[in-house]
Amino acid sequence: MATFESSLKSKLIYVFAINDERHRDCLKIGETTIDEDDGSNLFNNTEALQKAAHHRIRQYTKTAGIAYQLLYTEISIFVRSGMIMTFNDKQVHKVLERSGIKRKEFDGVKGADEWYCCDLETVKKAIAAVKKGETSLHPSEITQGQTPIIFRPEQQEAISKTRKRFRKGNQMLWNAKMRFGKTLSALQVVKEEQFTRTLILTHRPVVDNGWFKDFGKIFYDRPNFHYGSRTNGETFEMLESMAAKHPSSREGKGASFVYFASMQDLRGSEQVGGKIDKNNEIFRTAWDFVIVDEAHEGTKTELGQNVLKELIKPDTKVLQLSGTPFNLFDDYSEEEIFTWDYVMEQKAKQAWATDNPYEPNPYASLPAINIYTYDLGTLMSEYVEDEKAFNFREFFRTKDTPLCGRGAGGEAFIHDKDVDRFLDLLCKDDKDSLYPYSNDQFRRIFRHTLWLVPGVKAARALSTKLKSHPVFCMFQIVNVAGNGDEDEENVEALQMVNKSIGEDPDETYTITLSCGRLTTGVSIKPWTAVFMMAGSFSTSAAQYMQTIFRVQTPFTNHGRMKEQCYAFDFAPDRTLRVLAETAKVSAKAGKQTEEDRRILGDFLNFCPIISIDGSKMKPYDVNKMMSQLKKAQIEILLSAKNQMNIKNLPQCR
């Protein structure tokens, strides 16, 4: 049936991005027609303009199954010197090219000539230049990284749930696993709520650089927001001065700021029971919003609680962030907790691949974890404690031998032959047991790993022994165990590891020895496995999970993506207890429910646990894990009861 079309049509410019590796750091600038225009679309990003842009973009992306993000729309009509004028996308392209901005080249693709390697703010400035009759941008106008972050669905849910909760209450906890993107998402809350005074408080000062970098990604288009810390951005005094000169408002006018502070530094202040007269201006500030990063650390001590009480006023909003907040749950109601755990992440990864087979998977870079347990207790029963856990501290105990020349400090293992036997076991060529260093292929898979050992002396002695071992001598041993402040991440340790790995991880082999450093808050991308050779049955679930998730950091090299990562534990009962606690399964013998079984089944589906017992490899299923948990708990209870009975025996006279 014939119909009539509008006689008067307007053109518009649109800008969009595709969130995959191929289109990384580039944007498409195109134009289209808006069919229904009553003259009201003179403003940018109106609903009608966006609808027209989506219609055009889908014409050439839908058949290819491409997911895109529309970033900007603008009507191509403007007024100059009293005259109504128009412009097109080709003029914008020309300004970009004359400004030195390159087109993105796609091998074998024709017609892909509207993609440019720049950010959104640079495109906006190019459009403004066209309107002014200019043909290029000044170098100072060309920026990088100033394109809106595309948040994943769960990140957007956390942001929205937090903003909604803050309408009714003042606190929120994000129980979000490592690699969730807590920093960017929390800063987005600051931006959307337009908080004027935000304090970031953390027990890990080394993460200041990460917060500063992410601040730039979120607030690049908000010149009224500023960042400060002891080492990045403005000083606190400067931030206060700027705020005093330009008072902020909820409408975003004036000077607002985000300040990063160390919990260790604030704990030392006289105002909270410390010994030094400092930080009074921080405690005096009326903070709108306090973000506590790595909140499971250092906040439950007396001084930590004093710090929070001084900073948090009745109207202060508080957001606590942690991947392992097991010691914080009792302080929050269900409505005040947002959870995103490993199983939820892997389910989303699997579901996306099934539901959106032609779209780039935003979870693809998050590898799956596999846990292998080796029962050293069956091979070396003399190192098993009363509670049925392997005693790593005794196994790796050292003695000072200053004249033996065995490394710095002269440490040697007391149980030297047993340690040799253990290292040889890791390299044993047994196709049924899959020992991690048993052949060249496995050594390439585990060419960069983290080994957690009981202490500094054990690390030094093990470093010397590995260097002379017939297999491990091919690895560069990086010993980052030290006697420094355990509360501080050692920046030098991170630099040591990265330097040893080098620019191309495929060209090197490394083993990093640590007794705690680099196990929280930092990332070494090439690590593919962690070896748990420290701790006991009572090792905290938070500490354990923080450590093994170091190896889940996304990593791509020479076009190959890390899809699997591994944790090797040599104390199976400890492994099961920690994972049961993490999966929220009851640790009390005989108390498990069907819901526990379902939760545990999901966990084992996405985080398989493989038991190596002698020369046999056995995957855990729900029933086996439940049975093992009951057995371990009963043995501990019996052991504790026996110890109590021994203490209560009548003494001989």
Phi, psi and omega in degrees: 000132180291153179212178180249144175250155179300137179281328183253116181233145179250154175262155175219154176259138176230153179227130178218164181231156173241126187272073172213172185297323184296324183257020182295137175064028175218157183228151176259129178244112182227182178221157177206182182250141173260116188290319183248101183229113180262013179090003183267358185263047180275351180261157181286149171060030175290162182300321181294319178296316180296320179298317179294320180295314179301318181301316181291315183296320182293337179299327181243007175245334186297316182293334179269358179065040185261131175268131183229168177233112176286124186255330189197143172222146179208134177294142185266032177246135178209169181244129176224125180054040177079002181250140176279125184229166177228163175217169181229175184294331181296326177293323177294317178302318183295319177299316180298315183293320179288347176268003178090011180270125188274149169288150175277125180265130176243116182300128174076007181248122179267147176081002180267059186251015180247015179260131182230143182277082181201176179256175186294321182297324178293321177298316180299320179291327177294321177297317179297323179295319178301315181297328180275357180084014180271154184250357178202169178258150171288144180309328181290343181272351182268119183244174178225144175077007183262063175232137182306140175292135176265103184280141174290162184305318182289329176293316178296325177296317179297317180297312183294317181296322180292314179298320179294319181294325181292347174287336184249330185217187188242000183224152181208144177238128172259106174270077189239127185299161175303143182081009178290326186098041184296324183296306179300317183293320179294321177293330176294325175299316178303314183294313184288326178277348180056045175295138183269331181228105182241132177246128172259121183241128183215156175270358183237086184302335183296340182280001177307316181299320179294317178296319180297317180296316180290330175302318179296327180288329183269319189255020181301333183256014179236083183295345179278355177258138182228156180243144178213151173195183178293333187239345183230148176068216183271158172285163180296323180298319179293320178299317179297320181295316179297320180293324180292323180285328183230078182306137183272161175221167180293345178279359175092003179275152179090194185255120174244156181212158174241125181241136182257128181225152180267132177301321179300316181294315181292327179296335181278002183279142179302326186297338181244014178104006177278192187250353187242138178278094182204168175064019181299324182292329178289317179289336181280338183290139176274096184281130175285324190214131176239123176254121179256109182272147185048053191294345179286349183254129167071007182259349183261353177287166181299315180293321178299318178294323178297320179299312182296321180296324180287327184276325188265114178263172183306328183259004182284131174275140184230130175236118178258135184243133176195144173273344182219067186273041186299333181269007184245345188303324184294344182272359186227147172276169181300324181290343183261009182238128169253130183240133171218104186252182185298318181295318178298320179297312182291327174296317179296322179297314180292317182295321180298316181298328180279316186277335183230063188298339183255003180253148178298132184274114182292349180257001188300329185278358182264103186291159176275147180259137174238134181246126177247128178248135178241123183273088179293337181299328179286334180269328183225071187294341181292347180256014180267130180281174180301329182271018173071022178249144181291134183267090181295324183296321177288319182300319182262021181295142184243167173227150179279124177229078188299339184261356185276346178069028185263064174091172182300129180087344176072029179280141172223153180284137175293319179261058189302314183293325179291323176295320175301317180297321179295314180296321178295326179297319179299336182255004185296129181277091182225106186295338181278331186261343177054054175293138195295337181243030188280343179208172185297323180298313180295324180294329175289322178298319183254045184284341177225112186221164176247129176246121178264121184240166190290334184192178184296314181295320178298321180295318180294316180294320180292323178302314179297317182293320180296323182295337180255003181282142184297335178261311186285351177295342179282348180264143171277123183269121181250106182265106180255006175291138183204179183257017183286185179296119183292341180281343183258132172288136182275107180298323179298325179298317178298318179294322179300314182294313181298322179294320180291322178292321176083180183291328179240100182300341179287350183260356186228165174228130179221151169232122179261123178261128182217152171241023176155330181291147177066023179254359178214133168079358179231166184224132170243101190303317185288349179300131177245349182206152172235137179252115183271096183244028181213172179091185182215187178300330184272007178306134183292144179298323180299311181297317182296311184290323176302321183290309186290336180281357173301329187272358180271007179299129178302143181206130175231134180214128180053039178080358179257134183253140175290115181249338179230145172219166194221148170235129178248121180238143185246018175226084188304319181297321177296317179303311184295319181297315182296315182292326176295318178295319180296320180277006177064034176267138181302133180271359181275127182303131177081003184256001183292145182246175176296326176296321175301317180297319180295314180298316181293324177297317176299317182297314181292334178292322183258347177224076183297140177247121182249124179262126175256111183238105185069244179247017182245139179251122184229121175284142177281139167247179185299314183297317181296319181291319177300314180298316180295321178298315179299315181299314181297318181293319179296317180297322179293317179297317179295320180297316180296322180293318179298319179298320180293320179296322179297318180295330184271358179297143178295139181279138177287141180245000000 
